[in-house]
Amino acid sequence: MANLEIDFSGIKSPNPFWLASAPPSNTGDQIMRAFETGWGGAVWKTVGNPVKNLHSRYAALKGGSGKIIGLNNIELISDRGLSINLQEMTEVKKKYPHHALLASIMAGTRQEWIELIRRVEDTGVDGLELNFSCPHGMCERGMGSAIGQEPEVAAEIMAWVRDATTLPVLMKLTPNVADIREQGQVAVNGHADGVALINTIKSIIGVDLDDFIPYPKGRNGATNGGYCGTAVKPIALHMLATLGKTDWFNLPVSGIGGINSWRDCAEFIALGSTSVQVCTAVMHHGFGIVDGMIDGLSKYLDSKGMSSVNELRGKALNQYKDWGELDMNYKVVASLDERRCTGCGKCFKACNDGAYQSIEITDKKARTGDPIPRINTDKCKGCNLCSLVCPRDCISMKDVSTTEAVKSWQEMVRSGEFAVADGIL
C-alpha cells in the first residue's frame, strides 16, 4: 500500500484527510470519533469570543434525485465558551499525539489576537488556522472575509500573529474576491507556513415564493450565507491551480471545497494540495466516508506506481495553461454508439437549440421505436455538449486531428494567421 503520510510545514499527519473547521469539528468528542474512524487531522471550529447562533441556519440546493448539490449556511464561529474548547483541545492532543490538530482562530484587536494565541498555544495544538474568510455575520463585525478582502488589513494582522507565535500558521482564504493571488501574496510576504482554501462563497440559495423570504428562513427575513458542497469544487480547484501556477507562491496548501470522494481528494492533490479538508460531505454522510477515501486513494496510487501520496502532489499543474497556449490543431468530433442509443433525443435538442446544429434525426429506430440521431461530422465543432447531456453515455468524442504539430493561438497571431480584421481578437 502507498504511504499516505504527509508533512505540512512540520505538522505531521498519518494521511492527508482532515476535517475542516466547521460543525463536524465543533467538540472534542466529535474529533476523537473522527480520528478513531481514520481521519488524519482536524481543524477545530473557529474559536474566539463566543457568539449566539441562529436556530434556522442551513438551506440546500438539491438535484433532481433529491441529492444535496450545495449547502448554504449562516452559522458563525463557536458558540461554546473558549475555556471549554481549550480544555477539549488539550484532551484531544494528549490522546491522539500523532494526529494533526489545528485551531482555527478569529479575534478583533491586536491584543485580542495575541491573548487568544497565547491561550490556544497552551493546549499543545500543532498549528493555527487564521479565519480571514467567514462570509457572513462575522464580516459584518469587521472580521472574517472583511479581513481577507482587504490585503492591507490582512497583512497587518498576519504580522501581529507572526510576532506572537512560532507555531505553524495557515491563512484561510476567502473566494469572495476578484483575484485569489492578492491573499496569496499576503501569506507569502507575511511568512505564513501555508494557506487553506477555499472558505464558503457568499450566496442566497433560493426564495420561498409563498412568503417571499429567502432560505434559510428566519422569523423576520433572511440573509446571505456561505455556499459549500459539491457545487463549489470547480471554483476551489481553479483558485488552487491559480496559486499553484504563480511563480512566487511557494507555500503548502490545504485544499477545501466540494470534496466527497477519493477522486476529489486526488484531484486537489494533483493540483498542488498537501492536505485536503472536508466538511459538507461529513455533514451529509458522517465520518465513515473517510474509509473509502483512504482505500480509494491508496489503490489509485498503487495503480500509478506511486509509493507515496507526495508523488502525486502538483502532477496536473503543468497541464493547466492559459487559453492562448492550447493546441489549435487538436480536433474532435462526436461519435454515436447506435447499439446503446434509446432515441431519447436529448442530444438533438441540445445541439440544435443550444450548440451548432450538427445532429440530425434519421429513419433508423432504436429498440424503443424512437428515431436514432446521426452526427454530421462536417458540421460538428467538437464542443462536447451532446456527450454531456446523453443519459446513457452513448456519445464519445473522437480525435480526428490531421496533424501532430501543436500550434497555439498565440503562435497563430504572431504568424499572422489570425488578425483583428478576422474578428478573432
Secondary structure, DSSP 8 states (H G I E B T S, - for coil): --B--EEETTEEESSSEEE-SSGGGSSHHHHHHHHHHT--EEEEEEESS-----S--EEEEE-TTS-EEEEEE---S--S-HHHHHHHHHHHHHH-TTSEEEEEE--SSHHHHHHHHHHHHTTT-SEEEEE----SSSGGGT-THHHHT-HHHHHHHHHHHHHH--S-EEEE--S-SS-THHHHHHHHHTT-SEEEE---EEE---B-TTT--BSS-BTTB---EEEESGGGHHHHHHHHHHHHT-TT----EEEESS--SHHHHHHHHHTTEEEEEE-HHHHHH-TTHHHHHHHHHHHHHHHTT-SBGGGTTTTTGGG---GGGSBTT--EEEEE-TTT-----HHHHHHHHHS---EEEEEEE-TTS-EEEEE-TTT-----HHHHH-TT--EEEEE--S-----BHHHHHHHTSS-GGGT--
